[in-house]
Amino acid sequence: MSSTWIKFLFLLTLVLLNFGVHVFTYAMLKSENYFYDLPNCSQYTNMKNCSKALKPICADDRISYYNDCHFCIEKQKKKLKYRYHGICT
């Protein structure tokens, strides 16, 4: 093989590796929300039991709720469906 082909293959390998790293990173960031379980609303009966921990939940009404407890309390008041953990965008 000529040195031009070797240089070309080396550069192509670098580009493809770099592309693969970005695709893998993007996939990991997008799938971050799948590491959370669905909220267990049976344990939340009123706001007094809610913790102050910030763990936002996005519901199908496009409102971000402070955490599981706040989402579940609102779910008792109106029909809400869980979308994902995180702030609604």
N, C-alpha and C positions, 0 to 999 in steps of 0.2 A: 504494500500500500504506500502511496505517496504521502509525504508529510502534510500536504493540503487536505487530504481526506482524513487524516488523523486529527488535525486541528478542527476540521468541520465536525467530526463525530464527537470530539471532546466538548466543543461549544454546544452542540445539540444536546448532549447528556446534561450539561450544566443547566441549560434552559428547561429541559423536561423535569429535572429534579427540583428546580426552583418552582416550577408550575405545580408539581405534585405536592410540595410542602404547602403552598398557598391553598390548594384545593382541600387538603387534609385539615389545615387549620380552620378554614371556613366551615367545613363540615362539623368539626368539633364545637365551634362556637355556636352554630345553629342548633346542634343537638344538645346543648347545655341544659335546656329546659326539660329534656326527657329524663334527666336524673332525678327529678322531683316526683313524688307520688301525688296522686290526686288528693285534694283536701278531704279529710275525714270529718264531715260535718256533724256526725252523731255526738261528738264530744263537746260541741259548743252550744250552750243554751242561752247565754246572754252576754252582753258586752263586758260585764264585770269580770268574766273569766278570760278575757282576751289579753294576750301578752303585748308588750310594747315593742317586740322584735319586728324590725322592718324586713318583710319577705313578700314583696308585692305579687299580686295575682291579677292577671288580666281576665276579665269576664267577657261574655259575648255582647254585653251592652257597651263595650269599649271603655269601661271605667276601670282604673287600676285601684284595687283594694289593698289596704295596708298589709294585711297578712291573711292567713287561712281563716282565722276567727272572724275578722271583719267581713270577709267574703261570705262565710257561712251564715252569719247573722242577716246580711242583706239577702241572701238566697232564700231565707225563711220568709222574708217580706214580699219578694217578687221573684218571678221565674228567671233564674240566672243559670247560665252554663259556664263551666270552667273552660278557658281557652288555653292558657299557659301561665307558668310562673314568670313574672317579670312585669315591667311597666308596659302598658298598652302603647303601641305606636300607630 
